[in-house]
Amino acid sequence: MEIQNNTEVQESYEVRKLHVSDKDKGFINLLEQLTPCGNVTNEDFIQRFEEISRFGDNHVVFVIEDIGKSKIVATGSVIIESKFIRNCSKAGHIEDVVVDSGYRGKQLGKKMIEFLVDHCVKMGCYKVILDCSEENACFYQKCGFNKKAVQMAKYFDT
Protein backbone atom coordinates (compact mmCIF):
# COMPACT_ATOMS: atom_id res chain seq x y z
CA MET A 1 0.00 0.00 0.00
CA GLU A 2 1.39 3.39 -0.92
CA ILE A 3 0.43 6.63 0.78
CA GLN A 4 0.79 9.98 -0.99
CA ASN A 5 0.94 13.18 1.05
CA ASN A 6 -0.08 16.45 -0.58
CA THR A 7 2.71 18.78 0.44
CA GLU A 8 4.91 21.19 -1.47
CA VAL A 9 7.52 18.48 -1.74
CA GLN A 10 5.79 15.26 -2.76
CA GLU A 11 6.37 12.61 -0.12
CA SER A 12 5.68 8.98 -0.85
CA TYR A 13 5.34 6.27 1.79
CA GLU A 14 4.94 2.54 1.54
CA VAL A 15 3.34 0.39 4.24
CA ARG A 16 4.66 -3.17 4.10
CA LYS A 17 6.12 -6.08 6.03
CA LEU A 18 9.62 -5.71 7.41
CA HIS A 19 12.41 -6.77 5.04
CA VAL A 20 15.74 -8.11 6.21
CA SER A 21 17.39 -5.15 4.44
CA ASP A 22 15.47 -2.66 6.63
CA LYS A 23 18.15 -2.67 9.30
CA ASP A 24 20.23 -0.61 6.89
CA LYS A 25 17.29 1.77 6.43
CA GLY A 26 17.27 2.79 10.09
CA PHE A 27 14.84 0.26 11.56
CA ILE A 28 16.81 -0.26 14.80
CA ASN A 29 17.44 3.48 15.17
CA LEU A 30 13.69 4.02 14.88
CA LEU A 31 12.96 1.44 17.59
CA GLU A 32 15.52 3.20 19.80
CA GLN A 33 13.11 6.16 19.87
CA LEU A 34 10.67 3.84 21.67
CA THR A 35 12.92 1.81 23.96
CA PRO A 36 16.56 0.69 24.23
CA CYS A 37 17.52 -2.01 21.72
CA GLY A 38 21.13 -2.57 22.71
CA ASN A 39 23.80 -3.47 20.19
CA VAL A 40 21.92 -5.42 17.50
CA THR A 41 24.49 -6.80 15.09
CA ASN A 42 23.66 -7.72 11.51
CA GLU A 43 23.86 -11.38 12.53
CA ASP A 44 21.50 -10.80 15.48
CA PHE A 45 19.07 -8.96 13.23
CA ILE A 46 19.04 -11.67 10.57
CA GLN A 47 18.59 -14.40 13.17
CA ARG A 48 15.63 -12.60 14.83
CA PHE A 49 14.12 -11.70 11.44
CA GLU A 50 14.20 -15.36 10.37
CA GLU A 51 12.74 -16.48 13.71
CA ILE A 52 9.80 -14.08 13.41
CA SER A 53 9.30 -14.94 9.74
CA ARG A 54 8.71 -18.60 10.64
CA PHE A 55 5.47 -17.56 12.39
CA GLY A 56 4.02 -16.35 9.09
CA ASP A 57 1.03 -14.06 9.50
CA ASN A 58 0.77 -14.88 13.23
CA HIS A 59 3.67 -12.53 14.06
CA VAL A 60 4.26 -9.72 11.64
CA VAL A 61 6.33 -6.55 11.84
CA PHE A 62 5.06 -3.81 9.55
CA VAL A 63 6.97 -0.70 8.55
CA ILE A 64 6.33 2.53 6.74
CA GLU A 65 9.17 3.55 4.45
CA ASP A 66 9.82 7.04 3.15
CA ILE A 67 10.46 5.90 -0.42
CA GLY A 68 12.41 8.98 -1.48
CA LYS A 69 14.84 8.68 1.42
CA SER A 70 14.91 4.87 1.69
CA LYS A 71 14.25 5.34 5.40
CA ILE A 72 12.00 3.41 7.77
CA VAL A 73 9.93 6.09 9.50
CA ALA A 74 7.29 4.09 11.37
CA THR A 75 6.79 0.56 12.60
CA GLY A 76 4.44 -1.63 14.57
CA SER A 77 4.05 -5.33 15.12
CA VAL A 78 1.15 -7.66 15.74
CA ILE A 79 1.10 -11.08 17.32
CA ILE A 80 -1.91 -13.32 16.81
CA GLU A 81 -2.77 -15.50 19.80
CA SER A 82 -4.80 -18.68 19.19
CA LYS A 83 -7.25 -19.23 22.05
CA PHE A 84 -9.64 -21.89 23.29
CA ILE A 85 -12.22 -19.36 24.43
CA ARG A 86 -14.89 -17.89 22.15
CA ASN A 87 -15.07 -20.99 19.98
CA CYS A 88 -11.30 -21.30 19.58
CA SER A 89 -11.01 -17.73 18.39
CA LYS A 90 -7.94 -15.50 18.08
CA ALA A 91 -6.81 -12.26 19.71
CA GLY A 92 -4.39 -9.73 18.25
CA HIS A 93 -1.69 -8.04 20.32
CA ILE A 94 -0.20 -4.82 18.97
CA GLU A 95 3.34 -4.03 20.06
CA ASP A 96 6.24 -1.66 19.42
CA VAL A 97 4.46 1.14 17.58
CA VAL A 98 6.69 4.13 16.91
CA VAL A 99 6.87 6.97 14.39
CA ASP A 100 10.17 8.75 13.79
CA SER A 101 10.21 12.06 15.68
CA GLY A 102 10.83 13.96 12.44
CA TYR A 103 7.71 12.45 10.84
CA ARG A 104 5.16 12.88 13.60
CA GLY A 105 2.03 14.84 12.75
CA LYS A 106 1.74 13.28 9.28
CA GLN A 107 -0.89 10.71 10.32
CA LEU A 108 1.61 7.84 9.93
CA GLY A 109 0.88 6.48 13.41
CA LYS A 110 -2.81 6.36 12.62
CA LYS A 111 -2.06 4.66 9.30
CA MET A 112 0.11 2.05 11.07
CA ILE A 113 -2.60 1.30 13.64
CA GLU A 114 -5.21 0.95 10.88
CA PHE A 115 -2.92 -1.47 9.05
CA LEU A 116 -2.29 -3.55 12.20
CA VAL A 117 -5.99 -3.67 13.10
CA ASP A 118 -6.91 -4.64 9.53
CA HIS A 119 -4.42 -7.50 9.75
CA CYS A 120 -6.11 -8.73 12.95
CA VAL A 121 -9.53 -8.59 11.28
CA LYS A 122 -8.24 -10.55 8.28
CA MET A 123 -6.79 -13.15 10.66
CA GLY A 124 -10.20 -13.66 12.30
CA CYS A 125 -9.45 -12.05 15.66
CA TYR A 126 -12.36 -11.27 17.96
CA LYS A 127 -10.37 -8.45 19.59
CA VAL A 128 -7.12 -6.56 19.36
CA ILE A 129 -5.37 -5.19 22.44
CA LEU A 130 -2.31 -3.13 23.23
CA ASP A 131 -0.50 -1.59 26.15
CA CYS A 132 0.51 2.05 26.12
CA SER A 133 1.67 4.82 28.40
CA GLU A 134 -0.90 7.17 29.87
CA GLU A 135 0.46 9.96 27.66
CA ASN A 136 -0.31 7.94 24.50
CA ALA A 137 -3.78 6.78 25.57
CA CYS A 138 -5.52 9.71 23.85
CA PHE A 139 -3.91 8.80 20.51
CA TYR A 140 -5.13 5.21 20.75
CA GLN A 141 -8.61 6.36 21.78
CA LYS A 142 -8.72 8.44 18.57
CA CYS A 143 -7.87 5.20 16.74
CA GLY A 144 -10.94 3.49 18.25
CA PHE A 145 -9.42 1.81 21.31
CA ASN A 146 -11.00 2.01 24.78
CA LYS A 147 -9.34 1.89 28.17
CA LYS A 148 -9.96 -1.53 29.68
CA ALA A 149 -8.78 -3.17 32.90
CA VAL A 150 -5.29 -2.76 34.36
CA GLN A 151 -1.95 -3.68 32.87
CA MET A 152 0.41 -5.67 35.07
CA ALA A 153 4.03 -6.45 34.26
CA LYS A 154 6.93 -8.32 35.72
CA TYR A 155 10.34 -7.74 34.22
CA PHE A 156 13.37 -10.01 34.49
CA ASP A 157 17.08 -9.23 34.43
CA THR A 158 18.41 -10.63 31.19
C-alpha positions as CSV (number, residue, x, y, z in Angstrom):
1,M,0.0,0.0,0.0
2,E,1.4,3.4,-0.9
3,I,0.4,6.6,0.8
4,Q,0.8,10.0,-1.0
5,N,0.9,13.2,1.0
6,N,-0.1,16.4,-0.6
7,T,2.7,18.8,0.4
8,E,4.9,21.2,-1.5
9,V,7.5,18.5,-1.7
10,Q,5.8,15.3,-2.8
11,E,6.4,12.6,-0.1
12,S,5.7,9.0,-0.8
13,Y,5.3,6.3,1.8
14,E,4.9,2.5,1.5
15,V,3.3,0.4,4.2
16,R,4.7,-3.2,4.1
17,K,6.1,-6.1,6.0
18,L,9.6,-5.7,7.4
19,H,12.4,-6.8,5.0
20,V,15.7,-8.1,6.2
21,S,17.4,-5.1,4.4
22,D,15.5,-2.7,6.6
23,K,18.2,-2.7,9.3
24,D,20.2,-0.6,6.9
25,K,17.3,1.8,6.4
26,G,17.3,2.8,10.1
27,F,14.8,0.3,11.6
28,I,16.8,-0.3,14.8
29,N,17.4,3.5,15.2
30,L,13.7,4.0,14.9
31,L,13.0,1.4,17.6
32,E,15.5,3.2,19.8
33,Q,13.1,6.2,19.9
34,L,10.7,3.8,21.7
35,T,12.9,1.8,24.0
36,P,16.6,0.7,24.2
37,C,17.5,-2.0,21.7
38,G,21.1,-2.6,22.7
39,N,23.8,-3.5,20.2
40,V,21.9,-5.4,17.5
41,T,24.5,-6.8,15.1
42,N,23.7,-7.7,11.5
43,E,23.9,-11.4,12.5
44,D,21.5,-10.8,15.5
45,F,19.1,-9.0,13.2
46,I,19.0,-11.7,10.6
47,Q,18.6,-14.4,13.2
48,R,15.6,-12.6,14.8
49,F,14.1,-11.7,11.4
50,E,14.2,-15.4,10.4
51,E,12.7,-16.5,13.7
52,I,9.8,-14.1,13.4
53,S,9.3,-14.9,9.7
54,R,8.7,-18.6,10.6
55,F,5.5,-17.6,12.4
56,G,4.0,-16.3,9.1
57,D,1.0,-14.1,9.5
58,N,0.8,-14.9,13.2
59,H,3.7,-12.5,14.1
60,V,4.3,-9.7,11.6
61,V,6.3,-6.6,11.8
62,F,5.1,-3.8,9.5
63,V,7.0,-0.7,8.5
64,I,6.3,2.5,6.7
65,E,9.2,3.5,4.5
66,D,9.8,7.0,3.2
67,I,10.5,5.9,-0.4
68,G,12.4,9.0,-1.5
69,K,14.8,8.7,1.4
70,S,14.9,4.9,1.7
71,K,14.2,5.3,5.4
72,I,12.0,3.4,7.8
73,V,9.9,6.1,9.5
74,A,7.3,4.1,11.4
75,T,6.8,0.6,12.6
76,G,4.4,-1.6,14.6
77,S,4.0,-5.3,15.1
78,V,1.1,-7.7,15.7
79,I,1.1,-11.1,17.3
80,I,-1.9,-13.3,16.8
81,E,-2.8,-15.5,19.8
82,S,-4.8,-18.7,19.2
83,K,-7.2,-19.2,22.0
84,F,-9.6,-21.9,23.3
85,I,-12.2,-19.4,24.4
86,R,-14.9,-17.9,22.2
87,N,-15.1,-21.0,20.0
88,C,-11.3,-21.3,19.6
89,S,-11.0,-17.7,18.4
90,K,-7.9,-15.5,18.1
91,A,-6.8,-12.3,19.7
92,G,-4.4,-9.7,18.3
93,H,-1.7,-8.0,20.3
94,I,-0.2,-4.8,19.0
95,E,3.3,-4.0,20.1
96,D,6.2,-1.7,19.4
97,V,4.5,1.1,17.6
98,V,6.7,4.1,16.9
99,V,6.9,7.0,14.4
100,D,10.2,8.8,13.8
101,S,10.2,12.1,15.7
102,G,10.8,14.0,12.4
103,Y,7.7,12.4,10.8
104,R,5.2,12.9,13.6
105,G,2.0,14.8,12.8
106,K,1.7,13.3,9.3
107,Q,-0.9,10.7,10.3
108,L,1.6,7.8,9.9
109,G,0.9,6.5,13.4
110,K,-2.8,6.4,12.6
111,K,-2.1,4.7,9.3
112,M,0.1,2.1,11.1
113,I,-2.6,1.3,13.6
114,E,-5.2,0.9,10.9
115,F,-2.9,-1.5,9.1
116,L,-2.3,-3.6,12.2
117,V,-6.0,-3.7,13.1
118,D,-6.9,-4.6,9.5
119,H,-4.4,-7.5,9.7
120,C,-6.1,-8.7,12.9
121,V,-9.5,-8.6,11.3
122,K,-8.2,-10.5,8.3
123,M,-6.8,-13.1,10.7
124,G,-10.2,-13.7,12.3
125,C,-9.5,-12.0,15.7
126,Y,-12.4,-11.3,18.0
127,K,-10.4,-8.5,19.6
128,V,-7.1,-6.6,19.4
129,I,-5.4,-5.2,22.4
130,L,-2.3,-3.1,23.2
131,D,-0.5,-1.6,26.2
132,C,0.5,2.0,26.1
133,S,1.7,4.8,28.4
134,E,-0.9,7.2,29.9
135,E,0.5,10.0,27.7
136,N,-0.3,7.9,24.5
137,A,-3.8,6.8,25.6
138,C,-5.5,9.7,23.8
139,F,-3.9,8.8,20.5
140,Y,-5.1,5.2,20.7
141,Q,-8.6,6.4,21.8
142,K,-8.7,8.4,18.6
143,C,-7.9,5.2,16.7
144,G,-10.9,3.5,18.2
145,F,-9.4,1.8,21.3
146,N,-11.0,2.0,24.8
147,K,-9.3,1.9,28.2
148,K,-10.0,-1.5,29.7
149,A,-8.8,-3.2,32.9
150,V,-5.3,-2.8,34.4
151,Q,-2.0,-3.7,32.9
152,M,0.4,-5.7,35.1
153,A,4.0,-6.4,34.3
154,K,6.9,-8.3,35.7
155,Y,10.3,-7.7,34.2
156,F,13.4,-10.0,34.5
157,D,17.1,-9.2,34.4
158,T,18.4,-10.6,31.2
